[in-house]
Amino acid sequence: MSGRFALPFLLAHGEQLAGFVPIAPVGTREYSAVQYQQVQTPTLILYGDRDTGLGQQALQSLRHLPKHRVVVLSGAGHACYVDKPEDFHRALLGFLGQLQ
């Protein structure tokens, strides 16, 4: 349910964040493409390919963030960080290492 907290903050105060890492968040449909396009925060969109609900749904909305990158973890479900911790941490650390 993190999207209910993180997305409003991102849209209102994204300039305060060095980066944003949503993991198949809920509530992404509540905002428009135009709202997402205003956010300039570098974003790593992470989800598991076995997350047949929220992963793809969130991607359809979050892909409107102009500075995004997508990582789909093969063989992982909604809690992709639990199913594939090494792959998750590799992607996360790579993203964090690129932030300024």
C-alpha positions in Angstrom: 0.0 0.0 0.0 3.0 2.3 -0.2 1.8 4.0 -3.3 -1.0 5.7 -1.2 1.8 7.6 0.7 4.7 7.8 -1.7 2.9 9.0 -4.9 1.3 12.1 -3.3 4.6 13.0 -1.9 6.4 12.4 -5.2 3.9 14.6 -7.1 4.0 17.4 -4.5 7.6 17.4 -3.4 9.6 15.3 -6.0 12.2 18.0 -6.2 13.2 17.1 -2.6 14.1 13.5 -3.6 17.3 12.3 -5.2 15.5 9.3 -6.6 12.3 7.3 -6.3 11.9 3.5 -6.4 8.3 2.3 -6.6 7.8 -1.5 -6.4 4.4 -2.2 -8.0 2.7 0.5 -6.0 -1.1 0.8 -5.6 -2.9 4.0 -6.6 -1.1 4.8 -9.7 -4.3 5.2 -11.8 -5.4 8.0 -9.5 -3.0 10.4 -11.3 -2.9 11.6 -14.9 -0.1 11.3 -17.4 0.3 15.1 -17.3 0.8 14.9 -13.5 3.5 12.3 -13.9 5.2 14.2 -16.7 5.8 17.1 -14.4 8.0 15.0 -12.1 11.7 15.3 -12.7 12.8 12.8 -10.1 14.9 9.9 -11.4 12.8 6.8 -10.9 13.5 3.1 -10.9 10.3 1.1 -11.6 10.8 -2.4 -10.2 8.4 -5.4 -10.4 8.3 -9.1 -10.8 7.2 -10.7 -14.0 4.9 -13.0 -12.0 3.1 -9.9 -10.5 0.2 -10.1 -13.0 -1.8 -7.4 -11.3 -0.1 -4.4 -9.9 3.2 -4.7 -11.8 1.8 -4.1 -15.2 -0.9 -1.7 -14.0 1.7 0.5 -12.2 4.0 0.5 -15.2 1.2 1.8 -17.5 0.9 4.9 -15.3 4.5 5.3 -14.1 6.0 5.1 -17.6 4.8 8.7 -18.0 7.5 9.8 -15.5 10.1 11.4 -17.8 13.2 10.1 -16.0 12.3 6.5 -15.4 14.0 3.2 -15.9 12.2 -0.2 -15.7 13.6 -3.4 -14.3 11.4 -6.6 -14.4 12.7 -9.4 -12.2 12.2 -12.7 -13.9 10.6 -15.4 -11.7 9.5 -12.9 -9.0 6.0 -12.0 -7.8 4.6 -8.9 -6.2 7.2 -9.0 -3.4 10.1 -9.1 -5.9 12.6 -8.1 -3.3 11.7 -11.3 -1.4 11.6 -13.6 -4.4 14.8 -12.4 -6.0 16.8 -10.5 -3.4 20.1 -10.6 -5.2 18.6 -9.3 -8.5 16.6 -6.7 -6.6 19.6 -5.4 -4.7 21.8 -5.4 -7.9 19.2 -3.2 -9.7 18.7 -1.0 -6.7 22.4 -0.4 -6.0 23.0 0.2 -9.7 20.3 2.9 -9.7 21.4 4.5 -6.5 25.0 4.6 -7.8 23.9 6.7 -10.7 22.1 9.4 -8.6 23.7 12.7 -8.0 
